[in-house]
Amino acid sequence: MDTKEVLARPYVKRLFTARFISNFGNGMGPIALAFGILALPNGSANLLGLVLGTTTAIFLLVAPFGGVIADKYGRARMVGITDFLAGAVLLIQAWYFAKGDIPVAVLLLVNGTYGLFWGIFWPAFSGIIPAVVPSKGLQKGNALNQLLTNSGLIIGAAVAGILIDQYGAAITLAIDAASFMISGVMIYSFRHLTPRAAHSENTVFADLRHGWQVFISFKWIVVLVLSWSFLVMCWAAAENVLGPLIALEHFNGAKSWSLVITAESVGLIVGSIIALKIKPKYPLRFLQLSSFTLTFYIFTMAKPQSLFVIAFAAFLFGITLDLWGTFWNTAMQKKVPREALSRVASFDAMGSMMFRPIGLAIAAPLSALFGIENFLYILAGVTVVAITLSFLNKEVRNMSFEDLGNDQKSLR
C-alpha cells in the first residue's frame, strides 16, 4: 500500500492534522515550562525535577487503567476528551505564569492532572491508526503519522526559543494548551470509528489482569520495555533537567536549548523519511543498536562540547526515536490482539516510563554531589548496559521483518 493510498483513506488526513497541531504545542511546552520554572523567584532544578516527576508518577499510576478505559469506552473518544481537558488545565498554569508568580501547589496540581489525562491518552491513541489504516498499510501509516507529528514538534521547538525570549513562558504555554484543545475536538469528531466495547460482565481489574497476561506473553516486548525504562530515566535526567542548566551556564539559555531540541526534532523528521523507505531484516536488533545514539547524546553534554556537537547528537537521537515510533508501533499493532492493544500499550507505556520520575528526581542532587560532568558519564554508562543486556533475548536479536507479517497471536 503506497503513501497516496494511505492518505486517501477516510479520516486519515484529519487525524494527521490533529497530531501536527497538538505536537506543535508539544514542541514548545517542555522548553517553556523548564525556563518558566527556572525563572521563578523560587525556581530551581530541584523544583523542575519535582514538577516533571509528578507528571510522570501520576501517568504511571493511571496508564494501566487508561488502557482498560480506552478499550472499553472507545479509543478516539478518550483521546479527544483527554486532549481537550489537558489543554484546559494547562491554560490555568499559563494564567499563573502570566501573573509572574505560581505557587508550587498549583504547579504540582496542574502537572499531576496533566499526567492523569496523559495516562489515558497514550494507550488510547495506540489503537486509532489501526482503525483508520488497513493492516497492509500500517508501517506507512505509522511513518506518516510520525512525519506529521514530528513536523509539528520541530516547528514548535524552533518557535519556542523566540517566543520565550520575546514574550515570556506564559504566552508560549498558552499556545501549547490551545493546541491540545483543537486537536481533541478534531479527533473526537470520528469517535464512531473506535466504538465502545460490547457489554461485558468483567470488572476493571479483571480486564486489567487480562491485559497484563497478554503483555507478559510477549517476552520480546517485556525485555525491550525494561531496557527502555532505564534509557528513559537517563534521557529525562540529561535532557529535561541538566540540559537547561548547561544551556544557562555555558550557552545562551532558552535560545540555545531550543536549538538542541529543534535539532532533535529535525532528526525525528529524517527518521520518518527513513522509516518510509526501509525494511530492516531484523527490526528489533536494528532499533536497539540505533539506541546507542542516546549514549552519544548524553556524552556530548558532559564537557559540554560545542553547542553544535550537542545539537548533532540530539539530531541522531531524534532519528532513533522516530524509527522506534514507527517500527515498534507496527510490531505491536501486528502481533498483539486488536481487542487488547490499548491495555498492552498501557503496560508498555508504564514500563518504559517507570524510572523517569527517578531520573528527574536524582538529576539535580546527584549532579551536585558528583558534578554535572561525572554524573552525565554515569548516565551514559547506564545506557550502554541497558542496551547491551537486551540482546540476551533471542527474539530481540533474531525477530525478522517477515515475522511481523504473521497473524496476530490468539487470545485463547
Backbone torsions as a table, in degrees:
resi	resn	phi	psi	omega
1	MET	NA	123.1	-176.1
2	ASP	-89.6	176.1	-174.2
3	THR	-61.1	-42.5	-178.5
4	LYS	-62.5	-38.7	179.2
5	GLU	-65.7	-39.2	177.6
6	VAL	-63.7	-47.6	-177.9
7	LEU	-67.1	-22.7	-179.7
8	ALA	-78.4	-12.2	179.9
9	ARG	-66.4	143.1	179.3
10	PRO	-58.1	138.2	173.9
11	TYR	75.3	-8.7	-178.5
12	VAL	-63.0	-46.8	-178.8
13	LYS	-63.7	-37.8	179.0
14	ARG	-65.0	-40.9	178.2
15	LEU	-61.9	-48.9	-177.5
16	PHE	-65.3	-36.6	177.4
17	THR	-64.2	-42.7	178.5
18	ALA	-61.4	-42.0	179.9
19	ARG	-68.3	-35.4	176.2
20	PHE	-61.5	-46.6	-178.5
21	ILE	-63.1	-46.7	-179.1
22	SER	-62.1	-41.6	-177.9
23	ASN	-78.2	-18.3	168.3
24	PHE	-59.5	-44.1	175.6
25	GLY	-67.3	-40.7	179.4
26	ASN	-61.8	-31.0	177.7
27	GLY	-65.9	-31.3	-179.1
28	MET	-89.2	-36.9	-169.2
29	GLY	-53.9	-55.4	-177.0
30	PRO	-61.1	-37.4	179.7
31	ILE	-67.9	-45.8	-179.3
32	ALA	-63.5	-41.6	-179.8
33	LEU	-65.7	-43.0	-178.6
34	ALA	-61.3	-51.6	-177.0
35	PHE	-76.2	-26.5	173.7
36	GLY	-64.4	-43.4	179.3
37	ILE	-69.1	-44.4	-179.4
38	LEU	-63.6	-23.5	-179.7
39	ALA	-87.7	-8.0	179.9
40	LEU	-68.1	155.4	177.2
41	PRO	-56.3	-36.2	178.6
42	ASN	-104.2	17.2	-176.2
43	GLY	-72.7	147.0	179.1
44	SER	-165.6	168.1	176.3
45	ALA	-64.3	-34.9	178.3
46	ASN	-62.8	-42.5	179.0
47	LEU	-65.8	-41.5	178.0
48	LEU	-60.2	-45.9	178.5
49	GLY	-62.4	-38.5	179.2
50	LEU	-64.5	-44.8	-178.5
51	VAL	-64.9	-49.3	-179.7
52	LEU	-65.0	-36.7	178.3
53	GLY	-66.4	-35.3	177.0
54	THR	-63.2	-43.6	177.3
55	THR	-56.5	-48.6	-176.8
56	THR	-69.0	-38.4	-179.4
57	ALA	-62.1	-43.7	178.0
58	ILE	-66.5	-40.0	176.1
59	PHE	-55.6	-45.9	-177.6
60	LEU	-64.4	-35.8	179.2
61	LEU	-70.0	-35.7	-173.3
62	VAL	-88.1	-31.8	-169.9
63	ALA	-51.5	-46.2	179.6
64	PRO	-60.0	-40.7	177.3
65	PHE	-71.2	-29.6	177.1
66	GLY	-60.8	-38.2	177.5
67	GLY	-64.4	-41.2	177.7
68	VAL	-64.4	-44.8	-179.8
69	ILE	-60.6	-43.9	-178.6
70	ALA	-64.6	-45.3	-179.9
71	ASP	-65.3	-33.1	-174.7
72	LYS	-83.6	-42.2	-170.2
73	TYR	-106.1	-2.5	177.5
74	GLY	107.2	123.2	-171.7
75	ARG	-70.3	-47.9	-179.2
76	ALA	-64.0	-38.0	178.4
77	ARG	-59.8	-46.1	-176.6
78	MET	-72.3	-34.2	175.3
79	VAL	-62.7	-46.5	-179.4
80	GLY	-62.1	-46.0	-178.1
81	ILE	-64.8	-47.6	-176.7
82	THR	-68.0	-37.3	176.2
83	ASP	-59.3	-48.3	-177.5
84	PHE	-64.4	-46.9	-178.0
85	LEU	-67.1	-35.5	177.0
86	ALA	-61.9	-42.2	177.8
87	GLY	-62.2	-41.2	179.8
88	ALA	-62.8	-40.9	179.4
89	VAL	-67.1	-41.2	-179.1
90	LEU	-67.1	-25.5	174.9
91	LEU	-62.9	-35.2	177.9
92	ILE	-61.6	-44.2	178.7
93	GLN	-62.1	-42.7	179.5
94	ALA	-61.1	-39.0	179.0
95	TRP	-62.7	-42.2	178.6
96	TYR	-65.3	-40.7	177.8
97	PHE	-63.6	-35.0	178.2
98	ALA	-63.4	-30.1	177.6
99	LYS	-72.8	-18.9	178.1
100	GLY	94.7	-3.0	179.5
101	ASP	-151.7	131.8	-179.2
102	ILE	-135.5	119.9	-179.8
103	PRO	-60.1	147.6	178.9
104	VAL	-58.5	-38.2	-179.8
105	ALA	-59.5	-38.5	179.1
106	VAL	-68.2	-43.1	177.3
107	LEU	-56.8	-45.6	-177.9
108	LEU	-68.7	-41.8	-178.8
109	LEU	-65.7	-47.1	-178.1
110	VAL	-63.9	-48.7	-175.9
111	ASN	-74.8	-26.8	172.0
112	GLY	-67.6	-40.8	177.0
113	THR	-65.4	-39.6	175.1
114	TYR	-59.4	-41.2	177.1
115	GLY	-60.9	-35.7	177.8
116	LEU	-62.3	-49.7	-180.0
117	PHE	-65.4	-36.8	178.1
118	TRP	-61.9	-37.5	-179.6
119	GLY	-65.9	-23.0	174.9
120	ILE	-90.9	-39.6	-176.9
121	PHE	-60.5	-49.4	-171.1
122	TRP	-59.2	-55.6	179.2
123	PRO	-65.7	-30.9	178.9
124	ALA	-65.1	-41.8	-176.9
125	PHE	-66.0	-26.7	-177.7
126	SER	-58.2	-25.8	-177.1
127	GLY	-100.2	4.9	-176.5
128	ILE	-81.4	-46.2	-178.9
129	ILE	-60.0	-43.2	175.7
130	PRO	-61.9	-19.7	179.0
131	ALA	-80.6	-22.6	-178.2
132	VAL	-111.7	-11.5	-179.4
133	VAL	-126.2	130.8	178.5
134	PRO	-66.7	162.4	-174.4
135	SER	-54.5	-41.6	-177.0
136	LYS	-68.7	-13.8	179.0
137	GLY	-108.5	12.5	-173.4
138	LEU	-64.6	-43.2	179.7
139	GLN	-61.8	-44.3	178.4
140	LYS	-63.3	-42.9	-179.3
141	GLY	-62.9	-43.9	178.3
142	ASN	-65.2	-40.9	179.7
143	ALA	-65.7	-41.4	178.4
144	LEU	-66.3	-39.8	176.4
145	ASN	-60.0	-45.3	178.0
146	GLN	-61.1	-41.4	-178.2
147	LEU	-62.0	-46.9	-177.9
148	LEU	-71.1	-42.6	179.6
149	THR	-67.2	-37.3	179.2
150	ASN	-70.4	-31.2	174.1
151	SER	-60.8	-41.1	175.6
152	GLY	-61.8	-42.5	179.9
153	LEU	-61.4	-45.5	-176.2
154	ILE	-66.0	-41.7	179.3
155	ILE	-67.9	-41.8	178.9
156	GLY	-62.2	-44.3	179.3
157	ALA	-64.6	-39.0	179.9
158	ALA	-66.4	-40.9	-179.2
159	VAL	-72.4	-29.2	-174.6
160	ALA	-57.5	-47.7	-178.1
161	GLY	-59.1	-39.7	-179.9
162	ILE	-69.1	-45.9	-178.3
163	LEU	-64.0	-43.9	179.8
164	ILE	-62.8	-42.4	-178.5
165	ASP	-66.8	-38.7	-174.6
166	GLN	-89.8	-37.5	-170.9
167	TYR	-123.4	-9.6	178.4
168	GLY	95.9	170.5	-176.1
169	ALA	-69.7	-31.8	-173.4
170	ALA	-61.2	-47.7	179.9
171	ILE	-62.2	-42.0	-179.7
172	THR	-63.1	-43.4	178.9
173	LEU	-66.5	-33.3	178.4
174	ALA	-67.0	-40.0	177.2
175	ILE	-64.4	-41.0	175.8
176	ASP	-56.6	-47.4	-179.5
177	ALA	-61.5	-43.8	-179.8
178	ALA	-62.6	-36.0	-179.1
179	SER	-63.4	-37.4	177.6
180	PHE	-63.6	-43.7	-176.3
181	MET	-65.6	-42.0	178.5
182	ILE	-63.9	-46.4	179.5
183	SER	-60.4	-42.4	-179.2
184	GLY	-59.6	-43.4	179.2
185	VAL	-63.3	-41.5	-177.7
186	MET	-65.2	-43.8	-178.2
187	ILE	-73.2	-34.5	178.3
188	TYR	-60.9	-26.8	-175.7
189	SER	-67.2	-18.4	175.6
190	PHE	-119.1	39.1	179.1
191	ARG	-62.4	-22.9	-178.4
192	HIS	-66.7	-17.4	-179.8
193	LEU	-73.1	-24.2	177.1
194	THR	-124.7	77.6	-174.0
195	PRO	-68.1	167.1	175.0
196	ARG	-59.1	150.7	177.4
197	ALA	-69.0	154.4	175.1
198	ALA	-60.1	150.7	-177.2
199	HIS	-55.8	133.3	-179.2
200	SER	-133.8	145.8	177.6
201	GLU	-83.0	-6.2	-178.4
202	ASN	-64.7	142.0	173.3
203	THR	-79.6	167.2	176.5
204	VAL	-57.4	-41.8	-177.5
205	PHE	-70.8	-30.6	175.5
206	ALA	-66.8	-43.8	176.5
207	ASP	-63.0	-38.7	179.7
208	LEU	-64.9	-44.4	179.7
209	ARG	-63.3	-40.0	178.5
210	HIS	-64.3	-42.7	177.2
211	GLY	-60.8	-38.9	178.5
212	TRP	-64.3	-41.7	179.8
213	GLN	-63.1	-39.4	176.8
214	VAL	-66.1	-43.7	-179.0
215	PHE	-57.4	-52.1	-175.2
216	ILE	-73.7	-12.5	177.6
217	SER	-72.4	-17.4	177.1
218	PHE	-101.5	93.9	-174.1
219	LYS	-62.3	-35.0	-179.6
220	TRP	-65.3	-34.6	176.5
221	ILE	-65.7	-45.6	-178.0
222	VAL	-60.9	-45.4	-177.7
223	VAL	-62.8	-46.0	-177.0
224	LEU	-73.1	-32.3	174.8
225	VAL	-64.8	-42.3	178.4
226	LEU	-63.6	-42.8	177.6
227	SER	-58.4	-46.2	-177.0
228	TRP	-73.8	-17.4	174.4
229	SER	-62.8	-37.4	177.1
230	PHE	-76.9	-37.7	179.1
231	LEU	-64.6	-41.8	178.9
232	VAL	-65.7	-37.8	176.6
233	MET	-57.2	-47.9	-179.3
234	CYS	-68.5	-42.0	179.2
235	TRP	-60.9	-45.1	-178.7
236	ALA	-63.3	-45.0	-179.7
237	ALA	-61.7	-43.4	-175.7
238	ALA	-73.3	-50.7	-171.3
239	GLU	-83.1	-41.1	-172.4
240	ASN	-84.5	-27.4	-177.5
241	VAL	-113.1	-55.2	-174.8
242	LEU	-75.3	-32.7	179.8
243	GLY	-57.9	-52.7	176.9
244	PRO	-59.4	-35.0	177.6
245	LEU	-65.3	-43.3	177.8
246	ILE	-62.3	-40.4	179.2
247	ALA	-63.4	-38.7	179.0
248	LEU	-70.7	-36.7	-174.9
249	GLU	-82.0	-38.7	-171.2
250	HIS	-111.7	-19.0	-173.8
251	PHE	-127.0	-137.3	-172.3
252	ASN	-118.3	40.3	173.6
253	GLY	63.2	-134.2	-173.2
254	ALA	-59.3	-39.5	179.8
255	LYS	-60.8	-42.7	-178.9
256	SER	-66.9	-45.9	-177.8
257	TRP	-69.9	-31.1	174.4
258	SER	-61.1	-37.3	177.8
259	LEU	-61.9	-42.7	-179.7
260	VAL	-64.5	-47.5	-179.0
261	ILE	-66.8	-34.8	175.7
262	THR	-63.9	-41.5	177.9
263	ALA	-62.0	-40.2	176.2
264	GLU	-61.3	-40.6	179.5
265	SER	-67.5	-36.6	174.6
266	VAL	-61.2	-40.0	176.0
267	GLY	-59.0	-38.1	177.3
268	LEU	-60.9	-41.2	178.3
269	ILE	-62.6	-47.2	180.0
270	VAL	-62.2	-40.0	177.2
271	GLY	-61.2	-38.3	177.9
272	SER	-61.8	-42.4	-179.9
273	ILE	-66.2	-42.2	178.2
274	ILE	-62.1	-42.2	-177.4
275	ALA	-65.4	-25.7	176.1
276	LEU	-72.1	-21.1	-169.8
277	LYS	-105.9	-28.5	-168.9
278	ILE	-108.2	156.2	172.0
279	LYS	-136.6	85.5	-177.4
280	PRO	-60.2	139.8	-176.9
281	LYS	-59.9	-41.0	178.9
282	TYR	-122.3	85.6	-170.0
283	PRO	-62.4	-38.0	-178.5
284	LEU	-69.6	-41.5	176.2
285	ARG	-62.1	-44.3	179.2
286	PHE	-58.8	-45.2	-178.3
287	LEU	-64.6	-44.4	-178.6
288	GLN	-67.4	-38.7	176.5
289	LEU	-63.1	-38.3	179.3
290	SER	-67.5	-18.4	-177.9
291	SER	-70.2	-12.2	175.1
292	PHE	-65.0	-12.9	173.9
293	THR	-62.5	-28.1	175.4
294	LEU	-65.7	-40.3	176.7
295	THR	-57.1	-47.1	179.8
296	PHE	-63.2	-42.6	179.8
297	TYR	-59.0	-48.4	-179.8
298	ILE	-65.7	-40.0	-179.8
299	PHE	-59.7	-39.9	-177.8
300	THR	-68.4	-22.9	178.1
301	MET	-76.3	-20.1	-168.1
302	ALA	-64.7	-42.2	-174.6
303	LYS	-67.4	-51.7	-3.2
304	PRO	-84.2	164.2	175.3
305	GLN	-76.4	-177.7	170.0
306	SER	-53.2	146.6	178.6
307	LEU	-56.6	-34.1	-178.0
308	PHE	-72.8	-30.4	175.4
309	VAL	-68.5	-43.7	177.0
310	ILE	-61.1	-43.5	-180.0
311	ALA	-63.5	-38.5	178.2
312	PHE	-64.7	-41.4	177.6
313	ALA	-63.8	-39.5	176.9
314	ALA	-63.5	-38.1	177.4
315	PHE	-59.7	-46.8	179.5
316	LEU	-63.8	-40.8	178.9
317	PHE	-66.2	-34.6	176.4
318	GLY	-60.8	-40.3	176.1
319	ILE	-58.9	-46.0	179.2
320	THR	-59.0	-46.7	-179.1
321	LEU	-58.0	-42.1	-178.2
322	ASP	-70.4	-39.9	177.0
323	LEU	-60.7	-39.8	174.8
324	TRP	-61.0	-46.0	-178.2
325	GLY	-58.0	-41.4	-177.9
326	THR	-74.9	-56.3	-172.9
327	PHE	-73.9	-35.1	178.5
328	TRP	-67.1	-47.0	178.9
329	ASN	-62.1	-39.5	178.7
330	THR	-63.2	-43.6	178.7
331	ALA	-61.4	-45.5	179.1
332	MET	-62.2	-46.1	-176.2
333	GLN	-66.3	-29.5	-178.5
334	LYS	-88.1	-30.3	-173.7
335	LYS	-99.2	-26.0	-176.6
336	VAL	-92.0	134.5	177.3
337	PRO	-53.3	133.8	-172.7
338	ARG	-56.7	-39.9	-175.3
339	GLU	-70.3	-15.4	179.0
340	ALA	-112.2	6.8	-171.0
341	LEU	-59.7	-45.9	-178.0
342	SER	-66.2	-35.8	178.5
343	ARG	-67.7	-42.5	176.5
344	VAL	-64.0	-42.0	178.1
345	ALA	-62.2	-32.2	179.8
346	SER	-68.3	-38.6	176.8
347	PHE	-72.1	-32.9	172.3
348	ASP	-59.2	-48.9	-178.9
349	ALA	-64.0	-46.5	-178.6
350	MET	-61.9	-44.7	-179.2
351	GLY	-66.1	-43.8	-178.7
352	SER	-64.0	-32.4	-174.9
353	MET	-99.2	-0.6	-167.7
354	MET	-65.1	-26.6	178.8
355	PHE	-98.3	0.2	179.6
356	ARG	-59.1	-44.3	177.8
357	PRO	-60.3	-32.6	177.7
358	ILE	-65.5	-45.8	178.3
359	GLY	-58.8	-42.6	179.5
360	LEU	-67.6	-36.6	-177.2
361	ALA	-74.3	-36.2	-174.8
362	ILE	-88.7	-13.0	-173.2
363	ALA	-57.3	-51.6	-177.0
364	ALA	-70.0	-52.0	-176.9
365	PRO	-65.7	-39.4	-178.1
366	LEU	-75.6	-30.3	175.1
367	SER	-70.0	-30.7	174.7
368	ALA	-70.2	-35.6	-178.7
369	LEU	-73.5	-48.1	-174.6
370	PHE	-97.3	-15.2	-170.2
371	GLY	93.9	142.9	-176.4
372	ILE	-58.8	-43.6	-177.5
373	GLU	-61.1	-49.9	-178.5
374	ASN	-64.7	-38.8	-179.0
375	PHE	-66.7	-38.2	176.6
376	LEU	-64.4	-36.2	175.2
377	TYR	-63.2	-38.7	177.1
378	ILE	-62.6	-44.9	179.0
379	LEU	-60.4	-43.0	178.9
380	ALA	-60.9	-40.0	178.2
381	GLY	-63.6	-39.7	178.6
382	VAL	-61.6	-39.2	179.9
383	THR	-63.6	-38.1	179.1
384	VAL	-61.9	-44.9	-179.9
385	VAL	-64.8	-45.1	-177.1
386	ALA	-62.6	-39.2	179.9
387	ILE	-72.0	-45.9	-174.8
388	THR	-63.6	-43.0	-177.3
389	LEU	-64.2	-27.5	-178.8
390	SER	-64.2	-23.2	-178.1
391	PHE	-75.1	-4.8	174.0
392	LEU	-68.3	-21.5	178.2
393	ASN	-82.1	128.4	-175.3
394	LYS	-64.0	-39.7	-178.2
395	GLU	-67.6	-35.7	176.5
396	VAL	-62.1	-39.8	-179.8
397	ARG	-73.9	-38.7	-163.3
398	ASN	-120.1	-2.6	178.1
399	MET	-62.4	125.3	-176.0
400	SER	-94.0	165.3	177.5
401	PHE	-62.7	-34.8	179.5
402	GLU	-64.5	-32.3	178.8
403	ASP	-60.8	-29.3	-178.6
404	LEU	-73.2	-10.0	177.4
405	GLY	-89.8	-3.9	-179.7
406	ASN	-67.5	159.7	178.1
407	ASP	-63.4	154.7	179.2
408	GLN	-62.5	147.6	178.4
409	LYS	-66.1	137.2	-179.3
410	SER	-72.9	147.6	175.6
411	LEU	-76.1	-14.4	-174.2
412	ARG	-97.0	NA	NA
